[in-house]
Amino acid sequence: MPHTPGPWKIKENNLGCKEIIHLHHKEEEVLFTIIEIGYTNGVFNEAEDLANARLIAAAPDLLAIARALCDMLSQRDLYPMLNFEETRLLHAANSLVMSLTEPPQECDNCGDCRD
């Protein structure tokens, strides 16, 4: 099952907890709450909760960017020009994108990306 598409936004509820919400695109109406972030390790930590909420809310966009970069680099057949570290990073990005998408996708460049 694919993830809930963006946009995901942050809203503070009446208890001070951060909610990651999914909005109706046209009406900016809250469709549902994806996750609620409240007390970190049993202690109220406003800065950490907000940082966590921002990261989670950005997840759909981060996945889309990672997927686009992997596709772009793969289609340009840049593997022969990449050094070891760049190749390792591209493999890691491909593995991450594959692990987050349904159904799992095979890397078109090599067979070593898969966990």
VENFEN-V547889 format. One record per residue. N is the residue number from 1. OMEGA is omega as a letter, one per 40 degrees, with the letter a starting at -180 (none if undefined). BURIAL is + if it has 24 or more other ideal C-beta (glycine too) atoms within 12 Angstrom, else -. Layout:
# VENFEN-V547889
((N	OMEGA	BURIAL) (N	OMEGA	BURIAL))
This chain:
# VENFEN-V547889
((1	a	-) (2	i	-) (3	i	-) (4	a	-) (5	i	-) (6	e	-) (7	i	-) (8	a	+) (9	i	+) (10	i	+) (11	i	+) (12	i	-) (13	a	-) (14	i	-) (15	a	-) (16	i	-) (17	i	+) (18	i	+) (19	i	+) (20	a	+) (21	i	+) (22	a	+) (23	i	+) (24	a	-) (25	a	-) (26	a	-) (27	a	-) (28	i	-) (29	i	-) (30	i	-) (31	i	-) (32	i	-) (33	i	+) (34	i	+) (35	i	+) (36	i	-) (37	a	+) (38	a	+) (39	a	-) (40	a	-) (41	i	-) (42	a	-) (43	i	-) (44	a	-) (45	a	-) (46	a	-) (47	a	-) (48	i	-) (49	i	+) (50	i	+) (51	i	-) (52	a	+) (53	i	+) (54	i	-) (55	a	-) (56	a	+) (57	a	+) (58	a	-) (59	i	+) (60	i	+) (61	i	-) (62	i	-) (63	i	+) (64	i	-) (65	i	-) (66	i	+) (67	a	-) (68	i	-) (69	i	-) (70	i	+) (71	a	-) (72	a	-) (73	a	+) (74	a	+) (75	a	-) (76	i	-) (77	a	-) (78	a	-) (79	a	-) (80	a	-) (81	a	-) (82	i	-) (83	a	-) (84	a	-) (85	i	-) (86	i	-) (87	i	-) (88	i	-) (89	i	-) (90	i	+) (91	a	+) (92	i	-) (93	i	+) (94	i	+) (95	i	+) (96	i	+) (97	i	+) (98	a	+) (99	a	-) (100	a	-) (101	i	-) (102	e	-) (103	i	-) (104	a	-) (105	i	-) (106	i	-) (107	a	+) (108	a	-) (109	a	+) (110	i	-) (111	a	-) (112	a	-) (113	a	+) (114	i	-) (115	none	-))
